[in-house]
Amino acid sequence: MASSSASSIHKSFKYDVFLSFRGEDTRTNFVDHLYYALQQKGIYTYKDDERIKKGKRIHDELIGSIEDSKLYIIVFSKNYASSSWCLDELVKIMECHKTNEHTAYPVFYDVEPSEVRKQSGAVENAFAKHENKEAAGKWRDALKEAADLAGWGLKNTADRHEAKFIQKIVEELSLELRAFDFNIDEKFVGMETRINDVLLSLGTGSDDVCMIGIKGIGGGGKTTLAKAVFDQISFQFESKSFVESVREVSKASLSGLKSLQNQIISDVLNDRGISVSSVHDGINIMKRRMPGKKVLLVLDDVDHIEQLEVLAGETNWFKPGSRIIITTRDEQVLVAHRVKSIHDVKLLSEEEAICLFSRYAFGRVIPNLGYEKLVQRVIYYAAGLPLTIKVLGSFLCGKNEFEWIDAIERLKTIPLLETLKKLELSYISLEEDYKEIFLDVACILKGWSKANAIKALESCGFHARSGLRVLEQRSLITVDHSGYLGMHDRVEEMGRNIIRCSHPDKPYKHSRLWINKEIEDILSNDLGTEATRYIQFYSWKVSAEVVMKGLRKMKELRFLHVSGGSFEASKCGCSCWSWKYNNFSNALRYLFWIGYPFRSLPKTFKADNLVALEMAHSKIIHLWEGGERKGKATRAQATSDPC
């Protein structure tokens, strides 16, 4: 677990950079260009003629602004040392630099570092009028200390080309600020290795146009990762655009895609006057004008190939060196757009989850004393899903131990609404037959081998192979290296909640039954209805007679899976079961019953739709009394156990 020292509170600065300069030398040329370049990169910069408010005492304002700035750029020019104002600024800057919270960088514009360090040459001439002043000693010390710092010299950089010189300064300051932001973001947990993985694929040093995808479960951190990468490398590009909620915006109105094109074009060309008249017009503008700029573009939450075709259609839309990052829940969208590098977003480890949760719940990276076990229960529930961790952390912040216990117990029966809504978006976008397959996996087939799941689903009339592939591509299911179906606990909870929501307090009206206690109650009390189509249960406390009788009203039952226990048939014995009722639905397509206690299936069971029949370790001697052949079952396994 992270050490408690990591929880210290970092100072929040008003400005990223404070510019110290001699106005008459550089205000309208070098400093003006530098200030503009910093602003263009989103670096919030203090420059006295831009920031001093009317009515404020200039000296007090400057001192406060120095303290409120993270970095300092000291532009040493020939007349810098002639200004007592500049020298007072420098003394204050060097005082702040000696702390761990600020960093100063000298820029030697038209003087040498040695001239500043020794106050010789042009600097000596500028400083001459201060020789007899009381502050002369501390000013000299500040000049020497500043000249000894690592910085930039125009004479020795970029062959004296000021534009290239400024670009180098801005890039290096951007890197410094990105590293600082990464370290102080109290909610930014577990991202460093994930960012590095993405950066490796992006290959930002190459001149090709690179598209990469980040895919994963809803609420799994895709957008957070994309934003972190964007913030860290955007300074390397001539233009940038982060397009959020592509799915939502594109479907909100007929002009949704057009508005997204407008945003990208405006961001990249830095021209808010451009207006796209149609999607086709937007494509033409992007193809014609964007290849002139090296662009970083993020398209967040894409869910349809059309969105990519009109927002980032071809690599030749972009200047070499451009990078396009696409986040999605659906891998197929990336495959269809020929995106070769696809990253599965990794959920948080237990240690990372505890750290993130503690940030939100306690304001530090470790739990408060006495809450450790409760935190473990929350982390177990969240199962590494960042959204759930953040929501629960915020909700439990400031609550006492009893409120925590109550909230955790509530989660056993009432799912977290924010997580459900986020995850349901993936379900809603599925076609109807894929929705049914998803619900089957969530309620029944999770943990089955993929091969057995396919047999069961195909017997029920589904195109199982393509369906499971779609669910896997949309991050709704997983298939492990051994070939077993998996599903995130919260996705499973979402699927089961969809079934429950139709009739919250009437499970006998649910389409799928999987909870033993509910199934036993329904069978024992003869509450079966035609609504039930799928049943799976593993153990029972009821007799075989009760089970068979309880099934008789389930006329639309198509899937029955019984295993995990053993019981005897009625007192009459296995051979004299009267089969008064047709206890198995004639809609039944899949029948699996380990240890079936009777010698045959009900005589009245027509089995017209039966496709799969597995009766291992049963007492069956022949399928139907009298040896009749019925149905179209393609698979039958029965072990003969004498009475």
C-alpha positions, 0 to 999 in steps of 0.5 A: 500500500502507498505510504502515508507520506504520499497523502500530503497536500500540495500547494495549488498555484494561481499561475503556471509561470511568472515572467520577470523581464525589463520592459524597455528591452523585451516587452514588445518583442521577445517577451511578447512572443514568449507570452503568446506561445505559452498562452497558446499551449494552455500555460497560464502565465503572469505578465505584469502589463497583462495581469495587474489590476487597476487600483492595486499597489503594483509592488504588492500585486507582483509579490503576491503573484510571484508566490502564486506561481509555480515556475519563473522565467527570468529574462536577462537582458542588457538593461535588466539590472538597471531596474530596482523593480526587476531586482526586487522581483529577482530577490523574491523569486530566488527566495521562493526558488529555494523552497521545494514548491517553485522552480526558476529558469534564467533566459539569457537573451542578449547577455552571457551567463558570466556577465550576470554572474559576475556583473560584468560587461553590459550587466555591470553598466546597468547595475552601476547606479545601484552601487551605493544603495542599501539593497545592492548586496542582496541584488548582487547575490540574487544575480549570481544565484540566478546565473548559476541555474540551468536555463536557456541562452539565445546565443547557444540555442537554435542558431539564434532563431527566436521562434525556435528558441521560444518553442524549445522553452515552451516544450520544456516548461510543458514537460515540467508542468505535466510532471507536476500535474501528474504528481499532485492530482489526488484522484490520479491513481494507477495511471502511470504505467497505463499512460506509458503503455499508450505512449509506447504505442503512439510513438510520438517521435515518428513522422507517420500518422498513428491511430490507436484505440482504448477499449474497455468496460463502461466506467473502467477509466478509458476517458480518464486515461485518454485525458491523462495522455492528452494532457501529457503530450499535447504540447508537442503538437501544433494543434489539439482537440479533445472531443468528448461524448461522441456517442451521445452528441452524435445521436442527440440530434440530426446535426450531432456529427456536424457539430463534432466536425465543427469542434474539431475544425475550430480547435485545429485551425483556431478559427471559431468563424468556420461553420460546417453546412453539412457532414459532407462539407465538414469532410471536405474542409477537414481533408483540405485544411487539416493536413497543414497541422500536426494534430493531437485528436482524441475521439472519446466514447465512439460507438459506430463506424460512421462517427470515425468515417466523418471525424477521422476518416483517413490518415491522409486527412492529417499532417505526418506526426499527427496522433488520433486516440479513440476510446470505445466500448466496442472493439469492432468499431476499431477493427472496422476502421483499421485501427491496428493498435488496440489497448484494453484498459486495465481495471485497478488492482486492489492496492490502486483501488484502496488508494483511489477510494481513500482519496475520495472517502478520507482525503488521503491514500490510506483508510482512516484507522478502524475503517480498514475492513469496511474499505475492503468490503467496498473494494471487493464490491467495486471489483476494480471499476474506477467509476464505482470506487469514486462514487462510493468514496464520495458518498461515504465521505464524512459518514460514520461507521454505522452508515458505512455498514448500512450502505454496504448492506444495501448494495447486496440488494440495491445496485449503485445507480450511477454504475448501472446507468453507465453500464446499461448503455452497452446493453441498450445498444445491442440488437435484440437477440444479442440482448437475450444472449447477454441476459442468459450469460448474466443470469445463468451462463457465467462460469460455463465453458464457452463450448457448453454455452454455445451448445445451450444457446444454439439449442435455444435458437440463438446464433451463439458464436457471433453473439458471444463474439459481439458481447466480448468485443463490447467488453460485456463478457470475457473468455479466459485462457481456459475457454470459460465465460467471465463477466465483471461483477457489476455487469452481471449485476446490471444484467440481473437487475434488468430482469428483476426490474420488470417485476421487483417483488414477483420473481415468478414473473421473471423470464429467468430464474437462478436464485435457489431460494426463489426457485424453491419457493415458486416450485413449492407454492405452485407459483409458476407462470408462462413468463419463465423461460429459463431456470438454473438451480443447483440444490433443492430442499423439495421433493421430486414430486414438488419439482415436477408439479411446480414446472407444469404451469411454466408453459413457455419454459425453453431451458431447464438446468438442474444439478448439484444435489440428489433426491429420491422420487415419490414414495410410490417408487421410480417405476410407478410415477403416474405422470398425471400432468405434462410437467415439462413444457413442450416449448423446452429446447434444452433439458439438463438434469444430473441425477434425474430420479425417474426411469423415463420422461413424462409420456405426455411430454411431446418434446417437439422442440427439444434439441439438447438432452443431457441426463447424466447419472440419472435413473432413466432406463428408456426416454419414454415409457413404452420405448416411444421415440419423440422429439428431435433431441440431438444429444443425449447422455444417460447413466443407468443407475438401478433402483 
